Amino acid sequence: MLEGLLIGLGAAFSFQNIIMVVLGCLIGTFIGMLPGLGPMSIIAIMIPIAITIGDPSAALILLAGVYYGAIFGGSTSSILLNAPGVAGTVATSFDGYPMARKGFAGKALTIAAISSFAGGTIGAILLTLAAKPLADVALLFQSPEYLAVMIVGMTAVAAFGERGRAYKAVLMVIFGMILASIGEGSQFANRPRFTFGYVPLQDGISSITLIMGLFAVPEAFFLILDPKRGQYKGDGQSKEINNMRINAQEAKEMAPVIGRQSILGFLIGVMPGAGATIASLMGYAMERNIAPKAKREEFGKGSLRGLTAPETANNAASTGSFVPMLTLGIPGSGTTAILLVALISLGVQPGPALINDNPDIFWGIIISMYFGNVVLLILNYPLIPYIAKLLAVPRTFLTPFVLFFSMVGAYLVSQNPTELYTMIVLGVVTTLLRLAKFPIAPIVIGFILGIRMEDNLGRALTDPDYTGFSFIWERPMTLVFLLVAAAMLFYPMIEGRLARRDRKKARDSQVSQD
């Protein structure tokens, strides 16, 4: 490994590749900040440019920089506008946006920058140390294990519901799964489903359209319904952005969250098909579940832990997703699928032999991530006061800007106007759901995981080694994951029942005393 690291250092720190890292981070940060324009589209557009570079190492370093740069910069629009720049920063808006509205936009952006840097750097360290062993472990996972892991992710939605009202979160994840089932089925029915005879819906709903419809469009509607929503609260210092620093107590609270979510995010990123979006949502749910009661109540209202967790997890996951891509030739996310296409187009065959056959590419990409994370921190941190000045712009001016880029992002995915109509309809439905106090995050979880669950369930049921659902008890890892999922689902319900019983006892005791 030492020899490989030396080769990687030589490749990553050549003048050409340093320029590629900086350029990739710049492009990625800018694209990540714009609502709706994710890294997938820009990387796909840049593949012909990358091929003209000629050097596979330089080309892949450039495209990789765009990827993790977009994840790093995507938090900006999530925090300031409640319009996630990329799918992986959806969970960032849950507490980042309320924090900004309270007058702590600068602090929120600082926490996001530090968490992103820490998650990306720790992820790069784990990638360096464990790429090959983790690839071997990933090979042990088959469709039953992936299905069980997805179910664990589904049951984490209980964390997003009000205490004692986990059923609302469950209903929303089912709604997300229904949305995911629209279009042609991949496993059980290779024919259109829930399209109502409308041909453009056969391709299904894109994740960008869904996210914009769930978060960006409702913000515009709520601004119309409540104009005061555009007036940010706080102590009046938010316009000056002099609250960027975090104190020792906040840093102490962030440290264990960063440690846990770096490992969790990286491990989720290693699993093919998971990615940064799932990592951020599961990281958020995990921290809310394990937080003390007093801290748990802060989630959704501007929690420091609620902002740190997803920003750490998504950046660690974006790094971890390179493990299956480079060592197995299996994309770890939608974006790494595009990167895989670029790699093959450059004449490089990913897989177990890549480490030995092309050590300059394998180790060069990994080493460039260390430098890239430093570049991203240097680029983003000094810009926080200027970026946060967006708060000084009246929301009546910002809203059309957000809607414009949301529509552009939704349209560019498939160049189908149906995506625009779908986004507006989802925005109206989401607005009504929010007025009824339903949590929105579980819809994203149900949508993202629903498709993958169907694929893995189909493969597990058609596996000739098993009869029906016998894979559940014939594969111990699958059974363990399912038991964990059951515990995660029923614990909040039991906790809510016990809480209601305690409140009833307290009321009865008060009545008897009176």
CORDASUL-V108735 format. One record per backbone hydrogen bond with DSSP energy under -1.0 kcal/mol. CO is the residue of the C=O (numbers start at 1). NH is the residue of the N-H. E is the energy in kcal/mol with one decimal. If there is no record, write none. Layout:
# CORDASUL-V108735
co = [CO;CO]
nh = [NH;NH]
e = [E;E]
This chain:
# CORDASUL-V108735
co = [1;2;3;4;5;6;7;8;9;14;15;16;17;18;19;20;21;22;23;24;25;26;27;28;29;34;36;39;40;41;42;46;47;48;55;56;57;58;59;60;61;62;63;64;65;66;67;68;69;70;73;74;75;76;77;77;84;86;87;90;92;93;95;96;97;98;99;100;101;104;105;106;107;108;109;110;111;112;113;114;115;116;117;118;119;120;121;122;123;124;125;126;127;130;131;132;133;134;135;137;142;143;144;145;146;147;148;149;150;151;154;155;156;157;162;165;166;167;168;169;170;171;172;173;174;175;176;177;179;183;189;189;191;193;195;198;199;201;202;206;207;208;209;210;211;212;215;216;217;218;219;220;221;222;226;227;228;237;247;248;249;250;251;254;255;256;257;258;259;260;261;262;263;264;265;266;267;271;275;276;277;278;279;280;281;282;283;284;285;286;287;292;293;296;298;303;304;305;307;308;309;310;311;312;313;314;315;316;317;319;320;322;323;324;324;326;333;334;335;336;337;338;339;340;341;342;343;344;351;353;354;358;359;361;362;363;364;367;368;369;370;371;372;373;374;375;376;377;381;383;384;387;388;389;390;394;394;395;398;399;400;401;402;403;404;405;406;407;408;411;416;417;418;419;420;421;422;423;424;425;426;427;428;429;430;431;432;433;434;440;441;442;443;444;445;446;447;449;450;451;452;453;454;455;456;457;458;463;467;469;470;471;475;476;477;478;479;480;481;482;483;484;485;486;487;490;491;492;493;494;495;496;497;498;499;500;501;502;503;504;505;506;507;508;509;510]
nh = [5;6;7;8;9;10;11;12;13;18;19;20;21;22;23;24;25;26;27;28;29;30;31;32;33;37;38;43;44;45;46;50;51;52;59;60;61;62;63;64;65;66;67;68;69;70;71;72;73;74;76;85;79;80;81;83;36;89;90;93;96;97;99;100;101;102;104;103;233;108;109;110;111;112;113;114;115;116;117;118;119;120;121;122;123;124;125;126;127;128;129;130;131;134;135;136;137;138;139;140;146;147;148;149;150;151;152;153;154;155;157;158;159;160;165;168;170;171;172;173;174;175;176;177;178;179;180;181;182;193;185;191;185;183;198;201;202;204;184;210;211;212;213;214;215;217;219;220;221;222;223;224;225;226;229;230;231;241;251;252;253;254;255;258;259;260;261;262;263;264;265;266;267;268;269;270;271;274;279;280;281;282;283;284;285;286;287;288;289;290;291;296;297;299;301;307;308;309;311;312;313;314;315;316;317;318;319;320;321;322;323;326;327;328;330;351;337;338;339;340;341;342;343;344;345;346;348;347;354;357;358;362;363;365;366;367;368;371;372;373;374;375;376;377;378;379;380;381;384;387;388;390;391;392;393;397;398;399;402;403;404;405;406;407;408;409;410;411;412;415;419;421;422;423;424;425;426;427;428;429;430;431;432;433;434;435;436;438;437;443;445;446;447;448;449;450;451;453;454;455;456;457;458;459;460;461;462;466;470;472;474;475;479;480;481;482;483;484;485;486;487;488;489;490;491;494;495;496;497;498;499;500;501;502;503;504;505;506;507;508;509;510;511;512;513;514]
e = [-2.5;-2.1;-2.1;-2.7;-2.6;-2.0;-2.0;-3.2;-2.0;-2.3;-1.9;-1.8;-2.3;-2.3;-2.7;-2.7;-2.5;-2.3;-2.5;-2.7;-2.6;-2.1;-2.6;-2.6;-1.6;-1.2;-1.2;-2.6;-2.2;-2.1;-1.8;-2.7;-2.3;-1.6;-2.5;-2.6;-2.1;-2.1;-2.3;-2.6;-2.0;-1.7;-1.8;-2.3;-1.7;-1.9;-1.7;-1.9;-2.7;-1.6;-1.5;-1.4;-2.5;-2.6;-1.9;-1.8;-1.1;-1.7;-1.5;-1.2;-2.2;-1.0;-1.7;-2.0;-2.3;-1.1;-2.1;-1.6;-2.5;-2.4;-2.6;-2.0;-2.7;-2.2;-2.3;-2.7;-2.6;-2.5;-2.4;-2.7;-2.9;-2.7;-2.5;-2.8;-2.1;-1.9;-2.1;-2.6;-2.4;-2.2;-2.3;-2.8;-1.2;-2.5;-1.8;-1.8;-2.0;-2.7;-1.2;-1.5;-2.3;-2.7;-2.2;-2.5;-2.3;-2.0;-2.0;-2.1;-2.1;-2.4;-1.8;-1.4;-1.9;-2.1;-3.1;-1.3;-2.1;-2.5;-1.9;-2.0;-1.9;-1.9;-2.1;-2.0;-2.1;-2.1;-2.0;-1.3;-1.0;-1.2;-1.0;-2.1;-1.3;-2.3;-2.0;-1.5;-2.4;-1.9;-2.1;-2.1;-2.6;-2.5;-2.3;-2.0;-1.9;-2.3;-1.1;-1.2;-1.9;-3.0;-1.7;-1.5;-2.4;-2.7;-2.3;-1.5;-1.8;-1.2;-2.4;-2.3;-1.8;-2.1;-2.0;-2.6;-2.3;-2.5;-2.7;-2.0;-1.3;-2.6;-2.8;-1.9;-2.4;-2.4;-2.4;-1.7;-1.0;-1.9;-1.8;-2.5;-2.0;-2.7;-2.5;-2.2;-2.3;-2.6;-2.3;-2.0;-2.1;-2.0;-1.1;-2.7;-1.5;-1.1;-2.3;-1.1;-2.4;-2.5;-1.3;-2.1;-2.6;-2.6;-1.0;-2.1;-2.5;-2.0;-1.3;-2.5;-2.3;-1.6;-1.9;-2.7;-2.5;-1.4;-2.4;-2.0;-1.3;-1.3;-2.0;-2.1;-1.8;-2.0;-2.4;-2.4;-2.5;-1.4;-2.0;-2.0;-1.9;-3.1;-2.5;-2.2;-2.3;-2.1;-1.4;-2.8;-2.0;-1.3;-2.9;-2.3;-1.4;-2.4;-2.6;-2.0;-2.5;-2.6;-2.6;-2.4;-1.3;-3.1;-2.8;-1.8;-2.1;-1.7;-1.2;-1.7;-1.6;-2.7;-2.5;-2.8;-2.4;-2.1;-2.2;-2.4;-2.4;-2.7;-2.3;-2.4;-2.5;-3.1;-1.8;-1.6;-2.7;-2.2;-2.0;-2.4;-2.7;-2.0;-2.1;-2.5;-2.8;-2.0;-1.9;-2.3;-2.8;-2.0;-1.4;-2.6;-1.5;-1.6;-1.7;-2.9;-2.2;-3.0;-2.6;-1.6;-1.1;-2.8;-2.1;-2.1;-2.4;-2.7;-2.4;-2.0;-2.3;-2.5;-1.6;-1.7;-1.6;-1.8;-1.7;-1.1;-1.8;-2.4;-2.3;-2.1;-2.0;-2.2;-2.2;-2.2;-2.1;-2.3;-1.9;-2.4;-2.0;-2.6;-3.0;-2.4;-2.1;-2.5;-2.3;-2.3;-2.0;-2.4;-2.3;-2.1;-2.4;-2.3;-2.3;-2.6;-2.5;-2.0;-2.4;-2.3;-1.8;-1.9]
